[in-house]
Amino acid sequence: MLDAENEQFLGDDSAKYEAIVDKRLQEYLGPGRFAEFKRGMDPGFRKLALLAEGHGASIEAAGEMYGMEQMTAAKARELLADPKTSEGEKRSALADLREGLRQKMRTLFGVRALESYELNGGFKLPEIERK
């Protein structure tokens, strides 16, 4: 349980505790550096950063790729939630989104990095549920 007045961690209320820690970190670091800190804690970003390093790409390229992957995943979720779009249209649009990610990675990281990434799980996009 969390005592909101004293902002003390009193039990197993980790989500509220994390929110308080995040708030204080953001105040200390500022919005930009805090966003970088949170991104650096994300396993998906760390995977891309290691891939970039291993293939001679910059950390900025990893950040750009991470941002594109996040935006693409959001578009995919939106697409899948649209009841007006047929399953065939959804499959086609998802394939286009995935190909856009592949092209971006090929440009930023190179062909070998893309191949390595795909062999190790690749892009994590929502998919159509199997019936």
C-alpha positions in Angstrom: 0.0 0.0 0.0 1.1 3.5 -0.7 0.8 6.5 1.7 0.2 9.2 -0.9 0.9 12.1 1.5 4.4 10.8 2.4 5.0 9.1 -0.9 6.4 6.1 0.9 6.5 2.6 -0.3 4.6 0.7 2.3 3.9 -2.7 0.7 3.5 -4.4 -2.6 2.1 -1.6 -4.6 4.9 -1.5 -7.2 2.9 0.3 -10.0 2.2 3.3 -7.8 5.8 3.2 -6.5 7.2 3.1 -10.0 5.0 6.1 -11.0 6.4 8.1 -8.1 10.0 7.1 -9.0 9.3 8.0 -12.7 7.9 11.4 -11.7 10.9 12.2 -9.6 13.4 11.0 -12.2 11.6 13.1 -14.9 11.8 16.2 -12.7 15.5 15.5 -12.1 16.5 14.6 -15.7 14.1 16.7 -17.6 11.6 15.3 -20.2 14.1 14.6 -23.0 16.7 12.8 -20.9 14.0 10.9 -19.1 12.5 9.7 -22.4 16.0 8.5 -23.4 16.3 6.7 -20.0 13.0 5.0 -20.4 13.8 4.0 -23.9 17.1 2.5 -22.8 15.3 0.4 -20.3 13.1 -1.2 -23.0 14.3 -4.6 -24.1 13.2 -3.9 -27.7 15.3 -0.8 -27.9 18.3 -2.6 -26.3 18.0 -5.3 -28.8 18.1 -2.8 -31.6 21.0 -0.9 -30.0 23.1 -4.0 -29.8 22.2 -4.9 -33.4 23.2 -1.4 -34.5 26.5 -1.6 -32.7 27.3 -5.0 -34.1 26.6 -3.9 -37.7 28.3 -0.5 -37.6 25.1 1.6 -37.3 24.7 4.4 -34.8 22.6 4.6 -31.7 20.6 7.3 -33.4 19.7 4.7 -36.1 18.6 2.3 -33.4 16.4 5.1 -31.9 15.0 5.9 -35.3 14.2 2.2 -36.0 12.7 1.8 -32.5 10.4 4.8 -33.0 9.3 3.5 -36.4 8.7 0.0 -35.0 6.6 1.5 -32.2 4.5 3.6 -34.6 4.0 0.7 -36.9 2.9 -1.5 -34.1 0.3 1.1 -33.1 -0.9 1.3 -36.7 -1.2 -2.4 -36.8 -3.3 -2.5 -33.6 -5.5 0.2 -35.0 -5.9 -1.7 -38.3 -6.8 -5.0 -36.5 -9.4 -3.2 -34.3 -11.2 -1.8 -37.4 -14.3 -3.9 -37.9 -14.9 -2.3 -41.4 -11.7 -3.7 -42.8 -11.9 -7.3 -44.2 -9.4 -10.0 -43.1 -7.8 -10.0 -46.5 -7.3 -6.2 -46.4 -5.9 -6.5 -42.9 -3.4 -9.2 -44.0 -2.3 -7.1 -47.0 -1.9 -4.0 -44.9 0.0 -5.9 -42.2 2.3 -7.3 -44.9 2.9 -3.7 -46.2 3.7 -2.4 -42.7 6.1 -5.3 -42.1 7.8 -4.6 -45.5 8.1 -0.9 -44.6 10.0 -1.9 -41.4 12.2 -4.3 -43.4 13.1 -1.6 -45.9 13.9 1.0 -43.1 16.1 -1.5 -41.3 17.9 -2.4 -44.5 18.6 1.3 -45.1 19.7 2.1 -41.6 21.5 -1.1 -40.6 22.2 -3.1 -43.8 21.1 -6.4 -45.2 23.1 -8.6 -42.8 21.6 -6.8 -39.8 18.1 -7.3 -41.2 18.7 -11.0 -41.7 20.1 -11.4 -38.2 17.2 -9.5 -36.7 14.7 -11.6 -38.5 16.4 -14.9 -37.5 16.2 -13.8 -33.9 12.5 -13.0 -33.7 12.2 -10.0 -36.0 9.6 -7.3 -35.7 6.9 -7.7 -33.0 3.8 -6.6 -34.7 0.2 -7.6 -33.7 -1.2 -10.3 -36.0 -4.7 -11.5 -37.0 -6.0 -14.0 -34.4 -6.4 -17.5 -35.8 -9.9 -18.8 -35.5 
